[in-house]
Amino acid sequence: MIITILLIILGLGILIAGAEGLVRGASSLAKRIGISSLVIGLTVVAFGTSMPELTVNIFAALRGAPDIAIGNIVGSNIANILLILGIAALIYPLTVKKSTAYKEIPLALLAIVILFVMGNDILFDQNSANALTRTDGLTLIGIFGIFLFYVINMAKKEKVTGQIKTYPWPLAVALTIGGLILLVIGGKVLVDNAIILAQLAGMSEALIGLTIMAVGTSLPELATSVVAVMHHQDDIAVGNIVGSNIFNVLWILGLTGTISYLPLSAQANIDLLVCIGVTLLLLIFVLVKPGLKLQRWHGFTFLLLYICYIVYLIYRG
């Protein structure tokens, strides 16, 4: 038990170190290449911080654990908004770019709505069971390709702004790659040992996926966003979260669905609706006057809602 707790602490430390290296390296690369920090946050950083979710979901699919796979992604997206953006906004009010408010956040909302529609075969197609099929997975990956095309086009138009420390090319690349590697290692060490503790407590697969796995695999996003906020890199802090949520649904669940048939439980529908609701709430907070800003009271509201959601999950069992 003591060794497991120590490994969890070690995993967290590795995550923080990885996030620091990733933010520094990615910001430097953004400035040297001449593209915006937002684009880097939506792609390189988002992909890197989503690697733990990808690793968990591939193993879950191969081992026939759909509740963990779906719960991990839906739970991570909820935690990304309510927990991580909540903490980040409490530390320092976040300025949100117009493109994020009017394009990326609505796309993240659309992605989760599409997932809800695809997973509800009984409701929409009168099928005998709800599931994400290989066709659904390939469709999600196809939409993800469109998202990447959009980001590439945006990279050609937006230029990097703000005071960003630059490093020599070799060091910037090393920091970025090293940060990604540390994030994956730290996430795996932390999640593996968190699962051991959860199983000893007799938790269900769905509950593990929505809580321990979701929060554990979201720790890279938390570490990255907090470090970015401390460096006043709002574009990376917000872009990382929004980009990760898009990656999680379109890329990770898309890939997972092509590997394995994923049945969708009735309880998972409730969690999907919660995810739709919190994403819509984020959009409302960003757009309501004074717009394009996440204030501290927004962060407090997010955290309060997340606590209520966790209490509900524990009560649900």
Secondary structure as UniProt FT lines:
FT   HELIX           2..33
FT   HELIX           37..40
FT   HELIX           41..45
FT   HELIX           46..62
FT   TURN            63..64
FT   HELIX           66..79
FT   HELIX           80..85
FT   HELIX           86..91
FT   STRAND          94..95
FT   HELIX           98..99
FT   HELIX           100..104
FT   HELIX           105..119
FT   HELIX           121..125
FT   STRAND          131..132
FT   HELIX           134..157
FT   HELIX           169..200
FT   TURN            201..202
FT   HELIX           205..208
FT   HELIX           209..213
FT   HELIX           214..230
FT   TURN            231..232
FT   HELIX           234..246
FT   HELIX           247..253
FT   HELIX           254..259
FT   STRAND          262..263
FT   HELIX           266..287
FT   STRAND          293..294
FT   HELIX           296..316
//
